[in-house]
Amino acid sequence: MRLRTVWRAEDGARLASTVWHAGPGMRMISSALVGGGVGPGGWVLNAQVPGEYSRLDPVEHLRELAASLGLRGPGVGMLTAAAVDRTMRASDKGVNACATVGLRVPTWAAAPAGASDPELAPVDDAAQVFPRPGTVNILVEVPAALSDAALVNAVMTATEAKTQALLEAGYSCTGTASDAICVAAPIPVTEAEPFAGPRSTWGARIARAVHSAVYAGAVDYTGFLQDR
């Protein structure tokens, strides 16, 4: 996976983005604002925004950024307040994983009802809620075609590996309140892998690659905090 890092000036800040040109013949499953769901995709953009991001049109913002970079056709666009230039990468027998990790407001998925979460800091505009951008974004490339069920399974496996890595790095959390993920694999031509759980061939590789990338990112983030 060849990630290209690009920089832009926005609101007085110098911000990084990573771009992956996946090329034709790929489909993606993602929770991202742009390109979310399951479908063909030729590119993935992970764009850094300021920590106090307040735009109420994040989808349009991502589309503007993609257009400025010449990204055409279907693709996936993610936002993050994490330092994108500190993206961590890991590979395991053909599976590639990238993670941007920022843990300013770590949280548990199953929090008590009504518990406040500073990261979300929602802005209520015409009954719409716009959360802050995700701070742990994950991109996974799998060289084998995956069935629809296996794509969903891959997201589960990657998320479990993310949480394991965060706990092992010393963070008592399952992630942040607005993490995003994208898993990309070739479009099936004939047969597709039916499973991507952590004990399947490709699922195990996904888990190890994501674990390594997120763990490295969490450790790097800890060092960043200590150096401040």
N, C-alpha and C positions, 0 to 999 in steps of 0.2 A: 504494500500500500504506500503510494507516494503522496504524502501530504505536502501541500504548498502553503507556506505561511505568508500572509499579506498584511500590510499595515494601512491604517487610515487615521485621519484626524477627525474627531467628532466632539463637539461641545468642549473644546479645549483639552481633550485627552488624546493620547496616542494609543490606539487600540489594535489588537491583533485578531486575525481570523485564520482559520485553516480551511483549505479547500481540497477535496478529494475528487478527482475526475475518475469515476468508476468505469465510464465507458458504456457501450451498448451491451445489451444482453443480461442486465442485472435487474433484480427486483429487491425491494426493501420493505421492511416492517419497521415502523417508527412511531414514537409518541410525540414527535416534534410538531411545532406550530405550523410549519410548512412541509408538505409531503407526508403528513402523518397518516397512519393506516398501513395498508399493504398495496403495493403496486410497483410498476417499473420505475427505475430511477437511474439517472446518469451522473449525478454529482451529490456531494454532501458538503454543506457549508456550516461551520461552527464559528459563530461570530461573538466576539467579546463586546460587552456593553458596560458602561459605568455601574458601580455598585448601587448608586442612587437612581437607577434607570426609571424614568417616569413616562415614557411614551405610551400612549393609549392605543397605538396601532402597530403592535409588534409584528403582525403578519405582513403588513404593508412595508414596514421597515426592512424585514428580511428579504422581501421581494426586490426592494430597491437595491439592497446590498448585492444580491445575486445578479441582478441586471448590470450593476456597475462592474462586476467581475466577468461578465460575458457568459454567465451560466444560463443556458437555454434548455427548454424542455423540462420534463419532470425531474425533481430532485428533492432533497431533504434539507431544510434549514433550521438550525438550532441557535438559540441565544444562551449566553452564560455570562455571569459576572466574574467567573474564575479567570485567571491569567492564561489565556490561550497559548501564549508563547512558551508556557511551561507544560504543554501537552505531553503526557507520557505514553509510550508505545510498548507493546509486547507482542510476541508471536509464539505460537505453539503448533508445530507440524502443519503449517499451511493456513492457520487461522491468525488473523491480525486484529489487534485491538488497540484503540486509542482512547484516552480518558483525560478530560480536564477536570481537576478536582479543586473545589473551593468549599470549605466547611465553616463559613462564618456563622451559620445558624444550623447546626446539625439537629436532626429531629428523629423521633420514632414514628414509624408508619401508623401504629395503633395508639394514638394519643387520646387522652380523655376528651369526650365531647365538649366543645367550647373552649378548649385550651388555646391560648394565644400563641401565634407563631410569627415573630418579627420578620422572618424572611418574606412571608406572603405580603404583608403590608398592603392589602388590596385597596385598589382605587375603585370606588363604585361610581361608574359613569353610565347613566341611562340604564341602570339595572344590570350592567355587565361588570364582571370582576376581572381585573387584570393583575395576575400575580407577578412578583419579581421573577427575573429570568433564572433558569436552572443553574445550579452550581456544580453538579456532577453530571457531565455529559459523556456518553459512551458511544463509540462507533466500532462496530465489529464487521469484519469481512470474512466470509466463509467461502472456500473455493468449491464446495459441493452444493448441488441444488438441494433445496429443502422444501418439503411439502408445506402446505399452509399450517398444518398442525405443528410441524417441526419448527416453523418460524416463530410461532407463539411460544413453543417450548424453549427456543433459543433465548427469547426475551426473559423468560422465567429464570433460566440458568444463569444468564449474565447478571441479572438483578441479585440473585442469591450470592453469586461470586463477589459482586460489588459489596454487599453487606458484610460478607465474611472478611473481605479485605479491610473494610473500615474498622470493624471490631478488632481485628488483629493489629491494626495500626494505632489502637488506643482510643478510638472514638466510639462513645456509647451512643450509637444511632444506627438507623437503617439507611440513612442518606440525608438528603435535604427535601424540603417540601415541594420542590419543582424540578427534579432531575429529569433528564431526557435521554433517550436511547435510540439507536438505529442499528439494525442488523441487515447486512446486504449479502445476497447469495445469487448465483446464476439462475436465470429463468429455466425451469425444468423443460427439457426437450423430450425425454422419454420417461425415465424413472427419477424419483426424488427421494432423498433420505426421509424416512417416516418419523424419526425420533431426533431430539436434540437435548434430551435431559442430561444431567451431569454424569451419568454412567454410560451414556451412549458414546460412540466413537467421536463424533463431531461435537457433541455437547461437552464432553470432558475437555476437549481442546479449547472450546469457547470459554469454559469456566476458568481454566488455567491462565489463558491469555488475559481475560478481563481482570482476574484477581491480581495478576502481576502488575498490570497497568494502573489499576485503582490504588493498590497498595503503595506503589511508587509515588503516585500523585499525592496520597494522604501523608506519606512521610515527608515529601517535598513541601507540602503545605505547612506541616508542623515546623519544619526548619525555617520557612518564610516568616511565620509568626514569631519565632524565637529571635530572628535577626532584626525585627522591627524595633 
